[in-house]
Amino acid sequence: MLVLAGMYLGYAALYMCRATVVISGPAMLDDPGLGLDKTAWGAIIGWGTAGTLIGKLANGILADKLGGRRVFMLSLGFCMLATGIFGTMSGVPYFSLAYFIALFAKSAGWPSMANLIRAWYPKNWRGRIWGILSSSSRFSSLFTTLVLGSLLLAVSWRGVIATSAVITGGVLLLLFFVLKQSPADVGLEVVASSDGDNHKRPHPLDDATVAEALLSFVRSPRVWLICVSIMCLAVLMEFQSFIPIYLKETFGLTAGIAAITSSAFPIGCLVSVLAGGLIFDLLSKKKRIFVLGGMMVFAVFCVALLRALPQLGLTGEFSLWTALFAIMLYGLAIAPCYYIPMSVFSVDFGGKHCGVLIGIIDAAGYLAAMVFDFLGGAAADEVDGWHQFLNILLSVSVLGSATLPLFLFLDYRSSKALSSS
């Protein structure tokens, strides 16, 4: 329980650093001393996503080699420092470099937690553990948009970013004493085997080198399909980086109010991932195809509603509430699809190389998100820009609603073949 609480709090702090920059976006665009537009903002976010992309490829290997605890602590320390430096900068190149480093460090969080989960929890707990930990980023996003967003009403964006760095430092100090690498470190029984609680069937990759494991991943159609699915879902999740600016410009809100109202997205995500992990463990692999596939289709309708909103002729306030409701439901639909199948599959299929696999899958997602950051920011700066922006989002959501159910079908078919052998 202490390790779970430690990972939850630590990842919340990591995500708070990212979310603080996101909610500061409208205030930074309003700062005359910076001279930023949405294209520049998309570039800053895009370079941050590039840091995540490169970090996912490197940090998965580090987590498996050095241990999840050590890499998790380093992740918090460097993310805190880079975020604090971001708040002192001016100019797109300097913002981009600081954000790149911050998100490179943050990217180590998920692979290092995969390493810790494999050491601490049996296989039949992993869906709910990932579900709980997935809610950490959503809780953090909600805290950041409501609490630190409210702080934007009183202090500058630089003060808000400094506040997040100080909080992260406090969390790092606490975890130094609480977080442990293995049950053996506190005199508890070690999880029975590398594949959880199954003595009779060792994991196929138990004796594989990293190169052999990579070859196995490349040969797997499921790995390719989950990569494409996560690419789509990462783009859909990346909408959150633009939501405060979208709300500010579409509905004429102030920077602080736009930051606060953008909490609609993490509220939806938080509700669904808390329930999603437990439900994921209870559902059969066959039922997951229909449940998660249906949620992806629902997300398509949410984006279509946002896109059609200007043509519906609604009053200003009612139009805003409709948009916020659609954004909340959109977050509710995509969050479990993004976090849980990929995380559970990586631990189960990757075995002792789960950090490498989860890093590869995440890297594919962040590559797509990085491209979207640059293209989406530029599209939003055009005439009728947010309509073009939502067109891109709608196309990606349609593709995701096809690829994720296909991955789940192949995963179901593979488990069925394994059980009959």
C-alpha positions, -999 to +999 in steps of 0.1 A: +000+000+000+029+024+008+045+016-026+012+022-044+007+055-025+042+065-033+039+058-070+006+076-071+019+107-054+051+107-074+035+104-108+009+130-097+039+154-091+054+145-124+022+152-142+016+184-123+048+198-138+035+191-173+000+203-166+012+236-150+029+246-182-003+236-202-027+257-180-002+286-182-006+287-220-033+313-222-015+336-198+018+332-217+000+341-250-014+372-232+021+382-219+032+410-242+068+405-233+068+370-248+051+376-282+038+341-285+011+328-309-006+294-312+020+282-337+048+290-313+028+274-285+024+243-306+061+242-312+069+245-274+045+217-266+058+197-296+094+199-284+083+188-250+066+158-266+098+151-285+115+149-251+090+124-240+094+104-272+132+101-268+129+095-231+105+066-236+130+048-257+159+054-233+142+053-199+125+019-204+159+002-207+172+022-177+143+012-155+149-025-163+186-022-157+189+002-127+156-006-110+123+013-109+129+031-076+161+047-086+149+058-120+116+071-106+135+093-081+158+106-109+128+114-130+112+135-102+144+154-095+152+164-131+116+171-140+114+195-110+146+213-119+137+217-156+101+229-148+115+255-124+140+267-151+111+269-176+094+295-154+124+318-155+128+317-193+117+340-222+118+331-259+105+300-278+140+282-281+146+285-243+110+274-234+113+245-259+146+233-244+135+235-208+102+217-216+121+191-236+142+183-206+113+183-182+093+159-203+123+137-210+126+133-173+089+128-168+089+100-194+108+078-170+078+076-147+057+051-165+085+025-173+099+027-138+064+021-123+061-009-147+093-023-132+080-017-096+046-032-104+062-064-117+082-067-085+054-059-061+020-072-074+007-105-088-007-107-123-043-108-113-040-074-096-023-055-124-053-042-141-066-025-110-032-013-100-027+003-134-062+017-132-054+034-098-021+047-110-037+060-142-060+081-121-030+097-106-023+119-137-060+127-139-062+137-102-031+158-107-045+174-138-077+182-118-057+196-089-036+217-113-065+231-133-086+240-102-060+250-076-031+263-096-055+276-122-072+296-095-037+309-085-034+323-120-061+348-110-038+363-084-002+357-095+017+355-128+022+323-148+059+323-136+047+322-099+024+293-107+052+273-123+075+280-094+048+267-070+046+234-089+084+230-088+084+235-050+056+210-044+074+184-066+105+189-044+085+181-013+072+149-029+107+138-039+119+142-004+090+121+010+095+093-015+132+090-007+121+074+026+089+057+015+094+041-019+112+007-020+123-014-050+113-049-038+092-065-010+125-081+002+137-046+011+112-044+039+112-081+049+081-092+029+078-122+006+089-116-030+063-121-057+065-158-067+077-155-103+085-130-130+051-136-145+032-130-112+019-159-093+023-187-119+050-212-111+040-237-138+044-216-169+076-194-169+075-163-191+088-169-227+112-139-224+126-149-190+160-159-205+159-135-235+184-107-240+172-072-248+180-078-285+160-111-285+131-094-267+131-066-293+130-092-321+100-109-304+082-075-302+088-067-339+074-101-349+042-096-329+011-082-348-003-073-314+026-050-306+022-033-340-015-028-335-012-015-299+014+009-312-010+023-339-038+024-314-017+043-289-006+067-316-043+076-322-051+078-285-020+099-277-032+125-302-067+124-287-051+129-252-029+157-265-060+178-271-057+186-234-026+208-242-049+230-263-081+229-243-074+261-221-066+281-253-095+266-272-119+276-244-104+311-240-106+320-277-139+302-286-159+315-256-141+347-247-129+336-213-100+351-193-068+330-190-075+320-153-111+310-160-101+291-191-075+272-170-102+264-143-129+253-168-105+230-186-108+208-155-138+192-174-113+169-192-095+155-161-128+151-143-140+128-170-107+109-171-105+106-133-139+090-130-133+065-158-098+053-150-107+047-113-135+024-123-118+012-155-089-007-139-112-028-117-137-034-145-109-043-169-098-072-146-134-084-143-142-084-180-132-113-202-109-105-230-138-110-254-160-085-236-131-059-236-134-058-274-170-045-272-167-023-241-135-004-250-144-004-287-178+012-278-160+038-257-138+048-287-169+052-309-185+074-282-153+096-283-159+101-320-194+115-313-180+138-286-155+153-311-182+156-338-203+176-313-175+200-305-169+205-343-206+211-350-212+234-320-208+267-339-236+256-363-261+247-336-270+283-328-268+279-290-265+309-267-231+318-254-234+303-219-253+272-230-228+267-258-200+268-232-217+243-209-224+220-238-187+221-249-175+214-213-199+185-210-187+171-243-151+175-232-158+157-199-174+128-217-146+127-242-121+124-214-142+097-198-143+077-230-106+078-240-087+076-207-092+039-199-086+030-236-053+049-235-038+039-201-050+003-192-048-021-222-013-009-232+000-010-196-014-045-188-003-059-222+033-046-217+037-062-183+022-095-194+038-098-229+071-081-221+079-100-189+112-088-174+115-066-205+082-048-198+100-015-193+114-017-228+081-027-243+061+000-226+087+025-236+085+015-273+047+017-273+046+050-254+073+064-278+051+055-308+022+074-292+043+105-284+057+106-319+022+110-332+014+135-304+045+155-313+035+158-350+000+168-339+014+195-316+031+212-345+003+207-370-025+214-345-009+247-333-004+259-369-039+248-379-055+267-349-037+299-361-055+298-395-088+313-404-115+292-389-086+275-372-104+256-344-127+240-370-096+227-389-081+216-356-112+195-347-112+180-382-078+165-375-090+153-341-121+137-356-101+118-383-078+104-357-106+093-334-122+074-363-090+055-369-085+048-332-120+034-330-110+008-356-075-002-345-080-006-307-108-032-311-087-051-336-058-052-311-082-065-284-095-091-308-060-104-316-052-104-278-083-124-271-076-149-299-040-153-287-051-160-251-077-185-264-050-204-284-027-204-253-053-218-230-061-246-254-025-256-259 
